[in-house]
Amino acid sequence: MKNPTFTYSIVIRTLGTGGEKYQKLLNSIKTQTIQPKHTYVIIAEGYSLPQQRLGNEEFIYTRKGMWHQRIFGLEYVAKHLDSDFIFAVDDDISFLPDLVANSIRWMENNHCDVLAPDLDSICLSSGILKSIFSFKNLIYSLLGLRVENPFQKERVKIMGTSGFMANTNVCSDAVPTQSAQFAAFFIRTDKVKLLDLKSEYWLEGTKYALPDDQVFYYKCYLFGLKIYMHEKYTINHLDHGSSNPDRISDISYANGRNFFIFWHRFLFSRAGLIKKLWLIVCIMYRIIMLFIFYLIKSVLQMNFKLLNSYCSGVFAGIAYVLSPEYKRLPIVYKLKP
């Protein structure tokens, strides 16, 4: 095989507790046809190093945080500029031996800045809604969270509710997108500094930094980067999950707070007067519909914890966009590619 003209580094975010699933990730890295220049393991302070090892990885401790650990790793590689590409991964995925070689070569041939592999068929059947008329898809559409749109050119397109439209039946192997899965992606190293990802630490005002994926990719889109999702290059998301018993409640809080902040920062603040009026209608629709959804769920379960968490999140999001801290954040302008 011809020697590659590019170099890449892998950045893993982890708590070091993945066990067998983390080993599957390491096995995937070991079998790559083109090996990374560096493999950085970004591990949260206070956690033990994983027993599973590659043998040549470099461990870096930093504070715990889904968003922090991700951008710390990206900016660490970008600061040293010793690799052309970064392959950022979670600790619970696996992939085929030719994933990196195929993905980066495709990026080079198509002048792509950010590439998200798709989830494989097993993940799709368990988590992604492909049928327009499936019950879950109809509920998500009604709530303003996710709408299947077979006519749009993008794989994912952000809506005025801060939800998204998806086209999961595109004809091309690779399609432009405004968001994607966050468990694994490729990015050109020299593009990281452009994104000013440190300005988005508001995501960590909740225990789950949702929607970290949407913030990352949509900011890439607004800053003019070429982003694609490639359906033929896939990862298997093993879903290590969380042992937090309050996970659902924490997610409902983030659903209220962080999605409102996303709406205000990336949609409302950048819009003209007429579009601002439309966006207000969109976010009010989302808030009301999710309130009704959580209310019905709470009544059926005779437990109002999720409803309270969601309402608290919405009020916290409104309070944050009115705060001096928020007003000090740099405005996000849409740049031309």
C-alpha positions as CSV (number, residue, x, y, z in Angstrom):
1,M,0.0,0.0,0.0
2,K,1.2,3.5,-0.9
3,N,2.4,5.5,2.1
4,P,-0.3,8.0,3.3
5,T,0.3,11.7,2.7
6,F,-1.5,12.6,5.9
7,T,-1.0,12.1,9.7
8,Y,-3.7,11.8,12.3
9,S,-4.0,11.6,16.1
10,I,-6.8,9.9,18.1
11,V,-8.3,11.6,21.1
12,I,-10.4,9.5,23.5
13,R,-12.6,11.0,26.2
14,T,-13.1,8.5,29.1
15,L,-13.7,8.0,32.8
16,G,-11.6,4.8,32.5
17,T,-14.6,2.6,33.4
18,G,-15.5,1.1,30.0
19,G,-14.0,-2.3,30.6
20,E,-14.7,-4.8,27.8
21,K,-16.3,-2.1,25.6
22,Y,-13.2,0.1,26.0
23,Q,-11.1,-2.9,25.0
24,K,-13.1,-3.2,21.8
25,L,-12.2,0.4,21.0
26,L,-8.5,-0.4,21.6
27,N,-8.8,-3.5,19.4
28,S,-10.2,-1.3,16.6
29,I,-7.3,1.2,16.9
30,K,-4.7,-1.6,16.9
31,T,-6.1,-3.1,13.6
32,Q,-6.2,0.2,11.6
33,T,-4.5,-0.1,8.3
34,I,-2.9,3.3,9.0
35,Q,-1.8,3.8,12.6
36,P,-2.2,7.2,14.4
37,K,0.8,9.4,15.2
38,H,-0.5,9.8,18.7
39,T,-3.3,8.3,20.8
40,Y,-4.3,10.7,23.6
41,V,-6.5,9.4,26.4
42,I,-8.3,12.3,28.1
43,I,-9.3,11.0,31.4
44,A,-11.2,12.7,34.2
45,E,-9.3,13.6,37.4
46,G,-10.0,11.3,40.3
47,Y,-10.5,8.2,38.1
48,S,-8.0,5.3,37.8
49,L,-6.3,4.7,34.5
50,P,-8.0,1.8,32.6
51,Q,-6.4,-1.6,32.9
52,Q,-6.8,-2.1,29.1
53,R,-3.9,-0.7,27.2
54,L,-2.6,-0.1,23.7
55,G,1.0,0.2,25.1
56,N,1.8,3.5,23.3
57,E,-1.1,5.8,24.3
58,E,-0.5,9.0,26.2
59,F,-2.7,9.6,29.3
60,I,-3.7,13.2,30.1
61,Y,-5.7,14.0,33.2
62,T,-8.1,16.9,33.2
63,R,-11.3,17.9,35.1
64,K,-14.4,15.8,34.5
65,G,-17.0,17.0,32.0
66,M,-18.4,15.7,28.7
67,W,-17.9,18.9,26.9
68,H,-14.6,19.9,28.6
69,Q,-12.9,16.5,28.0
70,R,-13.9,16.6,24.3
71,I,-12.7,20.1,23.5
72,F,-9.6,19.8,25.8
73,G,-8.5,16.9,23.7
74,L,-9.2,18.7,20.4
75,E,-7.4,21.9,21.5
76,Y,-4.5,19.9,22.9
77,V,-3.7,18.4,19.5
78,A,-4.5,21.7,17.7
79,K,-2.0,23.5,20.0
80,H,0.8,21.2,19.1
81,L,-0.1,21.0,15.4
82,D,1.7,17.7,15.0
83,S,-1.1,15.9,13.0
84,D,-3.1,16.9,10.0
85,F,-6.3,15.3,11.3
86,I,-7.9,14.5,14.6
87,F,-10.1,11.4,15.1
88,A,-12.2,12.2,18.3
89,V,-13.9,9.2,19.8
90,D,-15.8,8.1,22.9
91,D,-14.6,5.0,24.8
92,D,-17.5,2.8,23.9
93,I,-17.3,2.4,20.1
94,S,-15.7,0.0,17.6
95,F,-15.1,0.2,13.9
96,L,-13.5,-1.6,10.9
97,P,-9.8,-1.7,10.2
98,D,-10.1,0.6,7.1
99,L,-12.3,3.3,8.7
100,V,-9.6,5.9,9.2
101,A,-7.9,5.3,5.9
102,N,-11.1,5.5,3.9
103,S,-12.5,8.4,5.9
104,I,-9.5,10.7,5.7
105,R,-8.8,9.9,2.0
106,W,-12.4,10.8,1.3
107,M,-12.0,14.1,3.2
108,E,-8.9,14.9,1.2
109,N,-10.4,14.1,-2.1
110,N,-13.6,16.1,-1.4
111,H,-12.1,19.1,0.5
112,C,-14.1,18.1,3.6
113,D,-13.3,19.7,7.0
114,V,-15.4,17.6,9.3
115,L,-16.6,14.0,8.6
116,A,-19.0,12.0,10.8
117,P,-19.2,8.3,10.2
118,D,-22.7,7.0,10.4
119,L,-24.0,4.5,13.0
120,D,-24.0,0.9,11.8
121,S,-27.2,-1.0,11.1
122,I,-27.4,-2.5,14.6
123,C,-27.3,1.0,16.1
124,L,-29.8,2.3,13.6
125,S,-32.3,-0.3,14.3
126,S,-32.1,0.3,18.1
127,G,-31.9,4.1,18.2
128,I,-32.5,6.0,14.9
129,L,-36.0,6.4,13.6
130,K,-36.0,5.6,9.9
131,S,-39.8,5.3,9.3
132,I,-41.6,8.6,8.9
133,F,-44.8,6.9,10.2
134,S,-43.3,5.2,13.2
135,F,-45.0,6.0,16.5
136,K,-41.9,7.5,18.1
137,N,-41.2,9.6,15.0
138,L,-44.7,11.0,15.0
139,I,-44.4,11.9,18.7
140,Y,-41.0,13.5,18.2
141,S,-42.4,15.5,15.2
142,L,-45.4,16.6,17.3
143,L,-43.0,17.8,20.1
144,G,-40.8,19.7,17.6
145,L,-37.8,17.6,18.4
146,R,-37.2,15.6,15.3
147,V,-38.9,15.6,11.9
148,E,-38.2,13.1,9.1
149,N,-37.9,15.1,5.8
150,P,-37.2,12.9,2.7
151,F,-37.0,16.0,0.5
152,Q,-34.1,18.0,2.0
153,K,-30.6,17.8,0.7
154,E,-28.9,17.8,4.1
155,R,-28.7,14.7,6.3
156,V,-29.6,16.8,9.3
157,K,-30.9,20.4,9.3
158,I,-31.6,22.5,12.4
159,M,-35.2,23.7,12.9
160,G,-36.5,26.9,14.6
161,T,-37.5,24.9,17.6
162,S,-33.8,24.0,18.1
163,G,-34.8,20.5,17.1
164,F,-33.9,19.1,13.7
165,M,-35.1,17.6,10.4
166,A,-33.4,14.4,9.2
167,N,-33.3,12.7,5.9
168,T,-32.3,9.1,6.5
169,N,-33.1,8.0,2.9
170,V,-30.6,10.0,1.0
171,C,-29.4,8.5,-2.3
172,S,-25.7,9.5,-1.9
173,D,-23.1,7.8,0.3
174,A,-22.0,11.1,1.8
175,V,-24.2,14.1,2.3
176,P,-23.7,17.6,3.9
177,T,-25.2,18.0,7.3
178,Q,-25.7,20.5,10.1
179,S,-25.4,18.0,12.9
180,A,-24.5,14.4,13.5
181,Q,-23.6,11.8,16.2
182,F,-20.8,12.9,18.5
183,A,-19.4,9.5,19.5
184,A,-16.8,9.7,16.7
185,F,-15.8,12.2,14.1
186,F,-12.8,13.5,12.0
187,I,-11.7,17.1,11.8
188,R,-8.8,18.9,10.2
189,T,-6.5,20.0,13.0
190,D,-6.1,23.5,11.7
191,K,-9.8,24.2,11.9
192,V,-10.2,23.6,15.7
193,K,-8.9,27.1,16.7
194,L,-11.4,28.8,14.4
195,L,-14.3,27.3,16.3
196,D,-13.6,29.0,19.7
197,L,-15.2,26.0,21.5
198,K,-14.3,27.4,24.9
199,S,-17.1,29.9,24.4
200,E,-19.7,27.1,24.7
201,Y,-18.9,26.0,28.3
202,W,-22.5,27.0,29.2
203,L,-23.3,23.4,28.1
204,E,-21.8,22.3,31.4
205,G,-24.4,24.1,33.4
206,T,-26.3,20.8,33.4
207,K,-25.1,17.3,34.4
208,Y,-25.6,16.2,30.8
209,A,-24.0,18.6,28.3
210,L,-26.8,18.2,25.8
211,P,-26.9,19.1,23.0
212,D,-23.1,19.0,22.7
213,D,-23.2,17.3,19.4
214,Q,-25.6,19.9,17.9
215,V,-23.5,22.8,19.3
216,F,-20.3,21.5,17.8
217,Y,-21.5,20.6,14.3
218,Y,-23.8,23.6,13.9
219,K,-21.0,26.0,14.9
220,C,-18.8,24.3,12.3
221,Y,-21.6,24.9,9.8
222,L,-22.0,28.6,10.8
223,F,-18.2,29.1,10.5
224,G,-18.2,27.9,7.0
225,L,-16.6,24.4,7.4
226,K,-17.6,21.7,5.0
227,I,-19.3,19.0,7.1
228,Y,-20.5,15.6,5.8
229,M,-22.0,12.4,7.2
230,H,-20.8,9.3,5.4
231,E,-23.2,6.4,5.4
232,K,-20.7,3.8,4.1
233,Y,-18.1,4.5,6.8
234,T,-19.7,3.5,10.1
235,I,-19.1,2.9,13.8
236,N,-20.7,0.6,16.2
237,H,-21.8,2.5,19.3
238,L,-21.6,0.0,22.2
239,D,-23.3,2.5,24.6
240,H,-21.5,2.2,27.9
241,G,-24.2,4.4,29.3
242,S,-24.3,5.8,32.9
243,S,-24.9,4.5,36.3
244,N,-26.6,7.8,37.4
245,P,-30.1,6.9,38.7
246,D,-31.2,10.5,38.0
247,R,-30.1,10.4,34.4
248,I,-33.6,10.8,32.9
249,S,-34.4,13.7,35.2
250,D,-31.0,15.4,34.4
251,I,-31.7,15.0,30.7
252,S,-35.1,16.6,31.0
253,Y,-33.5,19.6,32.8
254,A,-31.0,19.9,29.9
255,N,-33.9,19.6,27.5
256,G,-35.2,22.8,29.1
257,R,-32.1,24.8,29.8
258,N,-29.5,24.0,27.1
259,F,-31.8,23.7,24.2
260,F,-33.3,27.2,25.0
261,I,-29.8,28.6,25.2
262,F,-28.9,27.0,21.9
263,W,-32.1,28.5,20.4
264,H,-31.2,32.0,21.6
265,R,-27.5,31.9,20.9
266,F,-27.4,30.2,17.5
267,L,-30.8,31.0,16.0
268,F,-32.6,34.0,17.6
269,S,-29.7,36.3,18.2
270,R,-28.5,36.1,14.6
271,A,-32.0,36.6,13.0
272,G,-33.6,39.6,11.5
273,L,-36.9,41.0,12.9
274,I,-39.3,39.0,10.9
275,K,-37.5,35.7,11.5
276,K,-37.2,36.6,15.2
277,L,-41.0,36.6,15.4
278,W,-41.2,33.2,13.7
279,L,-38.5,31.8,16.0
280,I,-40.4,33.0,19.1
281,V,-43.4,31.0,17.8
282,C,-41.2,28.0,17.3
283,I,-39.7,28.0,20.8
284,M,-43.0,28.6,22.5
285,Y,-44.4,25.7,20.6
286,R,-41.6,23.4,21.8
287,I,-41.8,24.6,25.4
288,I,-45.6,24.1,25.5
289,M,-45.6,20.8,23.8
290,L,-42.8,19.4,26.0
291,F,-44.6,20.8,29.1
292,I,-47.8,18.9,28.0
293,F,-45.7,15.7,27.3
294,Y,-44.0,15.8,30.7
295,L,-47.3,16.6,32.4
296,I,-49.0,13.6,30.9
297,K,-46.1,11.4,31.7
298,S,-46.0,12.6,35.3
299,V,-49.7,12.1,35.8
300,L,-49.5,8.5,34.4
301,Q,-46.5,7.7,36.6
302,M,-47.8,9.7,39.6
303,N,-44.4,11.3,39.8
304,F,-43.8,14.9,38.8
305,K,-40.0,14.9,39.0
306,L,-39.5,15.0,35.2
307,L,-41.9,17.9,34.8
308,N,-40.3,19.8,37.6
309,S,-36.9,19.2,36.1
310,Y,-37.9,20.4,32.7
311,C,-39.6,23.5,34.0
312,S,-36.6,24.3,36.2
313,G,-34.4,23.9,33.1
314,V,-36.5,26.3,31.0
315,F,-36.4,29.0,33.7
316,A,-32.6,28.4,34.2
317,G,-32.1,28.8,30.4
318,I,-34.1,32.1,30.3
319,A,-32.2,33.4,33.4
320,Y,-28.8,32.5,31.7
321,V,-29.5,34.4,28.5
322,L,-30.4,37.5,30.6
323,S,-27.2,37.2,32.6
324,P,-24.0,39.3,32.3
325,E,-22.1,36.1,31.7
326,Y,-24.1,35.2,28.6
327,K,-23.9,38.8,27.2
328,R,-20.1,38.6,27.4
329,L,-20.0,35.6,25.0
330,P,-18.8,36.4,21.5
331,I,-21.6,36.6,18.9
332,V,-21.7,33.7,16.5
333,Y,-21.7,35.1,12.9
334,K,-22.3,32.9,9.9
335,L,-19.2,32.9,7.8
336,K,-18.9,32.1,4.1
337,P,-17.0,28.9,3.2
